[in-house]
């Protein structure tokens, strides 16, 4: 068995090469092995096999959500309509509290825009076209800093004058977005923007560039950045997609949560994995994750990692004890303060 390890060269999505690597890093699950066959592999091959499985879980294993479908439909319409508008172009807001998967959703949307452009224009990269630009803002970031990030993303070798004005920087950013035929501008951690100046810059980008702006952040509509004053004008120009926890009291919520857990369960790349192990504990996992998909995904990732990182293991079954150890550790590393005990978990039938 030959396993080619995934090699990642870039740490950030805020460069063109880094973003494109993030959009294309979707390793497949390696061929399934029994634990006996795995144990018979040479040590080097076992390490590569473990690495490939870990990469698959962290980068590729995902579940469908209603918010993905809604966001994709909205974004598709905006990208089609915004170039035909002369001003007040509309954007997209993806908003939720922490640990709800906002950035992951934005990455999925960015990937779909990039793939669709590549399908229509196979030679787009050689022509210098950049369908998606991704920037991330830090605490109390200014509109001028936001514009500088856009310029650096599209023209990383360009030297910006030390005393360049915000207006000049905006014109340069708009020109670059047009030159590179950018369709989607993702502004991640947008809740860090505050005051009237960043909001006026975003409005100017919407007025002067046909690229659709997607703002991603924590509680955007009710926060200080976009919940009042100048920021409220930006909110009114955007379609809002809010990520919420799943409520098991509704039939739709129970069905959706069960689907998510079953999808993870069905695709776990563990040797001799017994399907149904996670699904049997769907309700307990809901309590442990507080109904949040991002926390559920974190549980799955950590369960797999805890098994693969154990050099003394004699099997890779997800036992109650292994699952509880991960779930219990969440209380120290996430905002979720659940009360799940070992007795609340069951072994797969």
DRENVEXDREN-861736 format. One line per field, with one value per residue (C-alpha): residue number from 1; residue in three letters; x, y, z. Coordinates in Angstrom, 3 decimals. Layout:
i (NUM, ...) .
aa (ALA, ...) .
c1 (X, ...) .
c2 (Y, ...) .
c3 (Z, ...) .
END
This chain:
i (1, 2, 3, 4, 5, 6, 7, 8, 9, 10, 11, 12, 13, 14, 15, 16, 17, 18, 19, 20, 21, 22, 23, 24, 25, 26, 27, 28, 29, 30, 31, 32, 33, 34, 35, 36, 37, 38, 39, 40, 41, 42, 43, 44, 45, 46, 47, 48, 49, 50, 51, 52, 53, 54, 55, 56, 57, 58, 59, 60, 61, 62, 63, 64, 65, 66, 67, 68, 69, 70, 71, 72, 73, 74, 75, 76, 77, 78, 79, 80, 81, 82, 83, 84, 85, 86, 87, 88, 89, 90, 91, 92, 93, 94, 95, 96, 97, 98, 99, 100, 101, 102, 103, 104, 105, 106, 107, 108, 109, 110, 111, 112, 113, 114, 115, 116, 117, 118, 119, 120, 121, 122, 123, 124, 125, 126, 127, 128, 129, 130, 131, 132, 133, 134, 135, 136, 137, 138, 139, 140, 141, 142, 143, 144, 145, 146, 147, 148, 149, 150, 151, 152, 153, 154, 155, 156, 157, 158, 159, 160, 161, 162, 163, 164, 165, 166, 167, 168, 169, 170, 171, 172, 173, 174, 175, 176, 177, 178, 179, 180, 181, 182, 183, 184, 185, 186, 187, 188, 189, 190, 191, 192, 193, 194, 195, 196, 197, 198, 199, 200, 201, 202, 203, 204, 205, 206, 207, 208, 209, 210, 211, 212, 213, 214, 215, 216, 217, 218, 219, 220, 221, 222, 223, 224, 225, 226, 227, 228, 229, 230, 231, 232, 233, 234, 235, 236, 237, 238, 239, 240, 241, 242, 243, 244, 245, 246, 247, 248, 249, 250, 251, 252, 253, 254, 255, 256, 257, 258, 259, 260, 261, 262, 263, 264, 265, 266, 267, 268, 269, 270, 271, 272, 273, 274, 275, 276, 277, 278, 279, 280, 281, 282, 283, 284, 285, 286, 287, 288, 289, 290, 291, 292, 293, 294, 295, 296, 297, 298, 299, 300, 301, 302, 303, 304, 305, 306, 307, 308, 309, 310, 311, 312, 313, 314, 315, 316, 317, 318, 319, 320, 321, 322, 323, 324, 325, 326, 327, 328, 329, 330, 331, 332, 333, 334, 335, 336, 337, 338, 339, 340, 341, 342, 343, 344, 345, 346, 347, 348, 349) .
aa (UNK, UNK, UNK, UNK, UNK, UNK, UNK, UNK, UNK, UNK, UNK, UNK, UNK, UNK, UNK, UNK, UNK, UNK, UNK, UNK, UNK, UNK, UNK, UNK, UNK, UNK, UNK, UNK, UNK, UNK, UNK, UNK, UNK, UNK, UNK, UNK, UNK, UNK, UNK, UNK, UNK, UNK, UNK, UNK, UNK, UNK, UNK, UNK, UNK, UNK, UNK, UNK, UNK, UNK, UNK, UNK, UNK, UNK, UNK, UNK, UNK, UNK, UNK, UNK, UNK, UNK, UNK, UNK, UNK, UNK, UNK, UNK, UNK, UNK, UNK, UNK, UNK, UNK, UNK, UNK, UNK, UNK, UNK, UNK, UNK, UNK, UNK, UNK, UNK, UNK, UNK, UNK, UNK, UNK, UNK, UNK, UNK, UNK, UNK, UNK, UNK, UNK, UNK, UNK, UNK, UNK, UNK, UNK, UNK, UNK, UNK, UNK, UNK, UNK, UNK, UNK, UNK, UNK, UNK, UNK, UNK, UNK, UNK, UNK, UNK, UNK, UNK, UNK, UNK, UNK, UNK, UNK, UNK, UNK, UNK, UNK, UNK, UNK, UNK, UNK, UNK, UNK, UNK, UNK, UNK, UNK, UNK, UNK, UNK, UNK, UNK, UNK, UNK, UNK, UNK, UNK, UNK, UNK, UNK, UNK, UNK, UNK, UNK, UNK, UNK, UNK, UNK, UNK, UNK, UNK, UNK, UNK, UNK, UNK, UNK, UNK, UNK, UNK, UNK, UNK, UNK, UNK, UNK, UNK, UNK, UNK, UNK, UNK, UNK, UNK, UNK, UNK, UNK, UNK, UNK, UNK, UNK, UNK, UNK, UNK, UNK, UNK, UNK, UNK, UNK, UNK, UNK, UNK, UNK, UNK, UNK, UNK, UNK, UNK, UNK, UNK, UNK, UNK, UNK, UNK, UNK, UNK, UNK, UNK, UNK, UNK, UNK, UNK, UNK, UNK, UNK, UNK, UNK, UNK, UNK, UNK, UNK, UNK, UNK, UNK, UNK, UNK, UNK, UNK, UNK, UNK, UNK, UNK, UNK, UNK, UNK, UNK, UNK, UNK, UNK, UNK, UNK, UNK, UNK, UNK, UNK, UNK, UNK, UNK, UNK, UNK, UNK, UNK, UNK, UNK, UNK, UNK, UNK, UNK, UNK, UNK, UNK, UNK, UNK, UNK, UNK, UNK, UNK, UNK, UNK, UNK, UNK, UNK, UNK, UNK, UNK, UNK, UNK, UNK, UNK, UNK, UNK, UNK, UNK, UNK, UNK, UNK, UNK, UNK, UNK, UNK, UNK, UNK, UNK, UNK, UNK, UNK, UNK, UNK, UNK, UNK, UNK, UNK, UNK, UNK, UNK, UNK, UNK, UNK, UNK, UNK, UNK, UNK, UNK, UNK, UNK, UNK, UNK, UNK, UNK, UNK, UNK, UNK, UNK, UNK, UNK, UNK, UNK, UNK, UNK, UNK, UNK, UNK, UNK) .
c1 (0.000, 1.391, 0.209, 1.221, 1.327, -0.453, 2.039, 0.883, 3.226, 1.227, -0.021, -2.570, -5.589, -4.828, -2.467, -3.464, -1.273, -2.420, -6.100, -5.872, -4.059, -6.829, -9.493, -7.873, -6.649, -9.312, -7.476, -9.406, -9.764, -7.092, -8.187, -9.831, -7.704, -8.388, -6.372, -4.415, -3.411, -2.567, -0.388, 1.469, 2.563, 6.115, 6.325, 6.859, 3.798, 1.691, 2.735, 1.779, -1.525, -2.323, -1.390, -3.615, -6.543, -6.025, -5.870, -9.102, -10.961, -9.595, -9.828, -12.359, -14.945, -17.898, -21.682, -24.379, -26.270, -29.339, -27.189, -24.816, -27.669, -29.193, -25.864, -24.950, -28.269, -27.967, -24.357, -25.039, -27.781, -25.632, -22.638, -24.931, -26.781, -24.149, -22.207, -25.466, -25.989, -24.461, -24.452, -25.713, -24.606, -25.677, -23.486, -23.745, -23.377, -22.594, -23.140, -23.118, -21.568, -18.203, -17.825, -20.621, -18.540, -18.775, -15.327, -15.799, -19.029, -17.287, -14.503, -17.035, -18.655, -15.276, -14.414, -17.680, -17.069, -13.500, -14.517, -17.379, -15.081, -12.456, -15.084, -16.114, -12.625, -10.062, -7.141, -8.188, -5.138, -2.690, -4.591, -4.211, -7.866, -8.611, -12.279, -11.962, -10.059, -9.846, -8.864, -9.020, -9.275, -7.795, -9.200, -10.067, -8.920, -9.468, -10.938, -7.537, -5.952, -8.687, -7.933, -4.206, -4.909, -6.875, -4.021, -1.424, -3.525, -3.790, -0.436, 1.885, 5.019, 3.532, 5.130, 2.580, 3.651, 3.928, 1.579, -0.936, -4.443, -7.453, -9.030, -5.957, -5.742, -9.430, -9.013, -6.064, -7.987, -11.011, -8.813, -7.139, -10.466, -11.645, -8.360, -8.360, -12.084, -12.764, -16.265, -16.160, -14.394, -14.489, -13.874, -13.411, -13.535, -15.559, -16.817, -13.373, -14.211, -15.627, -16.721, -17.879, -14.621, -14.545, -18.256, -17.821, -14.965, -17.113, -19.964, -17.511, -16.267, -19.845, -20.526, -17.341, -16.587, -18.842, -17.253, -19.736, -18.631, -19.161, -18.771, -18.125, -18.091, -19.576, -23.112, -22.663, -26.149, -26.237, -22.570, -20.875, -19.465, -22.679, -25.516, -25.723, -24.744, -22.831, -22.452, -26.208, -26.225, -23.880, -26.155, -29.160, -27.262, -26.604, -28.530, -28.085, -27.409, -27.308, -26.001, -27.962, -27.733, -29.899, -32.954, -33.847, -37.359, -38.371, -38.687, -36.529, -33.843, -33.705, -33.555, -30.818, -28.657, -29.039, -28.060, -24.904, -23.842, -24.623, -22.624, -19.559, -20.149, -20.405, -17.179, -14.766, -11.461, -10.747, -9.737, -12.661, -14.912, -18.384, -20.908, -23.524, -21.110, -21.600, -25.199, -26.208, -24.954, -26.497, -28.504, -25.571, -23.360, -25.978, -25.770, -21.977, -21.799, -24.665, -26.246, -23.363, -22.062, -18.573, -18.259, -19.587, -16.953, -14.336, -15.423, -15.116, -11.710, -10.404, -11.757, -9.976, -6.786, -6.773, -6.920, -4.339, -1.955, -1.904, 1.115, 0.100, -3.430, -4.532, -7.654, -9.303, -12.826, -14.645, -15.499, -17.576, -14.390, -12.573, -15.546, -16.132, -12.504, -12.793, -16.235, -15.163, -12.110, -14.320, -15.395, -11.876, -11.263, -14.635, -17.428, -19.660, -20.256, -22.121, -22.913, -22.411, -21.200, -19.772, -23.072, -24.832, -22.926, -23.670, -21.693, -22.746, -25.285) .
c2 (0.000, 3.376, 6.459, 9.885, 12.308, 15.637, 18.487, 21.972, 24.879, 27.859, 28.750, 31.445, 31.866, 35.593, 35.107, 33.943, 30.837, 30.060, 30.407, 28.269, 25.597, 25.690, 25.421, 22.389, 20.514, 17.795, 14.496, 11.286, 8.686, 5.992, 2.406, 0.674, -1.866, -4.299, -3.604, -6.834, -5.647, -2.201, -3.689, -5.746, -2.644, -1.329, 1.467, 4.134, 3.010, 2.997, 6.590, 7.673, 5.816, 7.538, 10.922, 10.371, 9.420, 12.412, 14.728, 13.264, 13.905, 17.416, 18.683, 16.661, 14.994, 17.402, 17.186, 19.048, 21.846, 23.947, 27.073, 25.836, 25.511, 28.860, 30.711, 29.149, 30.201, 33.751, 34.091, 32.769, 35.357, 38.193, 37.328, 37.300, 40.526, 42.780, 43.471, 44.822, 47.270, 50.738, 51.307, 49.891, 46.407, 43.793, 41.561, 38.494, 38.294, 35.002, 35.514, 33.317, 33.028, 31.300, 27.617, 27.537, 26.946, 30.389, 30.337, 26.760, 27.767, 30.750, 28.458, 26.100, 29.037, 30.347, 26.893, 26.719, 30.147, 29.242, 25.862, 27.334, 29.979, 27.353, 25.242, 28.142, 29.558, 26.710, 29.051, 31.629, 31.304, 31.796, 34.938, 36.365, 36.052, 35.818, 34.888, 34.933, 37.277, 36.399, 38.849, 38.573, 41.574, 41.890, 43.633, 47.311, 47.091, 50.169, 50.433, 51.542, 48.351, 46.341, 47.999, 47.373, 43.656, 43.532, 45.220, 42.883, 39.833, 40.837, 42.580, 41.135, 42.724, 46.207, 48.858, 51.105, 54.681, 55.200, 58.201, 56.883, 58.179, 55.974, 57.300, 56.461, 53.022, 52.412, 53.340, 50.978, 48.149, 48.668, 48.741, 45.481, 43.762, 44.774, 43.859, 40.359, 39.789, 39.117, 37.824, 37.276, 39.278, 37.419, 39.520, 37.066, 38.077, 41.112, 41.724, 43.199, 46.176, 49.093, 52.671, 54.601, 54.493, 50.723, 50.785, 53.658, 51.754, 48.634, 50.711, 52.299, 48.855, 47.767, 50.912, 50.919, 47.219, 44.526, 41.915, 40.570, 41.255, 38.447, 39.510, 36.671, 37.152, 36.874, 38.225, 40.817, 42.333, 42.947, 43.823, 47.198, 46.890, 46.512, 46.753, 50.535, 53.806, 53.628, 49.884, 49.404, 50.750, 47.923, 45.406, 46.741, 46.134, 42.482, 39.224, 37.639, 33.956, 33.132, 29.808, 28.431, 25.468, 22.470, 21.982, 18.323, 19.237, 19.745, 16.850, 18.668, 19.342, 15.723, 14.479, 16.958, 16.184, 12.436, 12.873, 14.760, 12.198, 9.296, 10.916, 11.241, 7.738, 6.228, 7.809, 7.384, 6.004, 3.778, 0.134, -2.222, 0.710, -0.429, 1.826, 3.019, 3.725, 7.492, 7.343, 5.354, 8.296, 11.057, 12.595, 12.532, 14.092, 16.814, 17.654, 17.523, 19.816, 22.079, 21.396, 23.051, 21.414, 22.854, 21.288, 17.956, 18.025, 18.807, 15.791, 13.523, 14.938, 14.510, 10.978, 9.896, 11.740, 10.256, 6.748, 7.323, 9.018, 6.008, 3.859, 1.084, 0.560, -2.961, -1.849, 1.310, 0.824, 3.841, 2.623, 4.474, 5.195, 6.657, 8.798, 10.024, 11.045, 13.351, 14.665, 15.346, 17.255, 19.640, 21.342, 22.677, 23.825, 25.121, 27.323, 24.239, 23.210, 19.952, 17.367, 14.202, 11.239, 7.916, 6.200, 8.455, 6.790, 3.396, 0.886, 0.236, -2.561) .
c3 (0.000, -1.061, 0.838, -0.357, 2.593, 2.251, 2.227, 3.243, 2.647, 3.887, 7.353, 6.460, 4.217, 3.951, 1.015, -2.450, -2.313, 1.223, 0.376, -2.737, -0.761, 1.858, -0.844, -2.479, 0.625, 0.641, 1.129, 0.631, 3.325, 2.868, 2.144, 5.096, 6.979, 9.741, 12.852, 12.261, 8.775, 10.154, 12.896, 10.267, 8.358, 8.804, 11.368, 8.720, 6.772, 9.939, 10.651, 7.124, 7.375, 10.683, 9.239, 6.211, 8.412, 10.658, 7.618, 6.267, 9.516, 10.032, 6.461, 4.499, 6.732, 6.812, 7.087, 5.123, 6.887, 6.017, 6.423, 3.714, 1.237, 2.216, 2.069, -1.280, -2.815, -1.499, -2.578, -6.062, -6.577, -5.205, -7.394, -10.422, -9.579, -7.996, -11.234, -12.716, -9.858, -9.962, -6.205, -2.906, -3.849, -1.363, 0.745, 2.956, 6.730, 8.474, 12.179, 15.286, 18.748, 19.198, 18.255, 15.680, 12.512, 10.889, 9.291, 8.108, 6.364, 4.748, 3.533, 1.953, 0.155, -1.002, -2.347, -4.302, -5.868, -6.803, -8.247, -10.252, -11.728, -12.535, -14.285, -16.515, -17.039, -16.775, -17.511, -14.911, -12.659, -15.528, -16.492, -13.015, -12.085, -8.363, -7.794, -4.004, -1.686, 2.016, 4.764, 8.555, 10.845, 14.314, 17.375, 16.772, 13.166, 11.007, 7.544, 6.296, 7.650, 5.937, 2.585, 3.051, 3.534, 0.288, -1.576, -0.043, -0.947, -4.601, -4.998, -2.332, -3.799, -4.161, -1.963, -0.277, 0.594, 4.343, 4.297, 1.780, 2.475, 3.030, -0.181, -2.253, -0.642, -1.352, -5.012, -5.294, -3.631, -5.880, -8.990, -7.991, -7.270, -10.741, -12.445, -10.957, -11.575, -7.906, -7.220, -3.468, -0.743, 2.591, 5.702, 8.571, 12.251, 11.148, 14.690, 15.403, 13.210, 15.151, 14.638, 11.601, 9.615, 8.845, 8.040, 5.584, 3.918, 3.515, 2.075, -0.350, -1.413, -2.035, -4.061, -6.122, -6.600, -8.033, -5.739, -3.206, 0.371, 2.909, 6.534, 8.981, 12.721, 16.190, 16.659, 13.924, 13.886, 17.631, 18.204, 18.314, 14.800, 12.796, 15.291, 15.499, 13.851, 10.573, 10.955, 10.877, 7.319, 6.310, 8.023, 6.110, 2.855, 3.685, 3.689, 7.106, 7.778, 11.483, 12.763, 15.706, 18.002, 17.166, 19.371, 19.871, 21.018, 17.401, 14.950, 12.411, 15.012, 16.135, 12.541, 11.611, 14.633, 14.103, 10.452, 11.428, 14.013, 11.661, 8.843, 11.047, 12.391, 8.906, 7.664, 10.562, 9.202, 12.196, 11.883, 12.548, 13.420, 14.467, 12.791, 15.212, 18.056, 17.818, 16.607, 19.690, 21.731, 19.624, 22.478, 24.886, 22.216, 21.739, 25.430, 25.377, 22.335, 23.425, 20.048, 18.176, 15.023, 15.438, 18.892, 17.613, 14.866, 17.509, 19.556, 16.510, 15.628, 19.170, 19.552, 16.394, 17.361, 20.881, 19.413, 16.682, 19.128, 21.457, 20.468, 22.874, 21.542, 20.692, 18.801, 17.484, 18.751, 20.196, 23.652, 26.245, 28.157, 25.164, 24.188, 27.735, 28.170, 25.162, 26.084, 29.658, 28.432, 26.468, 29.665, 30.063, 26.482, 25.219, 26.625, 26.944, 30.572, 30.160, 32.857, 30.848, 32.919, 31.813, 32.658, 30.123, 27.268, 25.767, 23.774, 20.198, 19.849) .
END
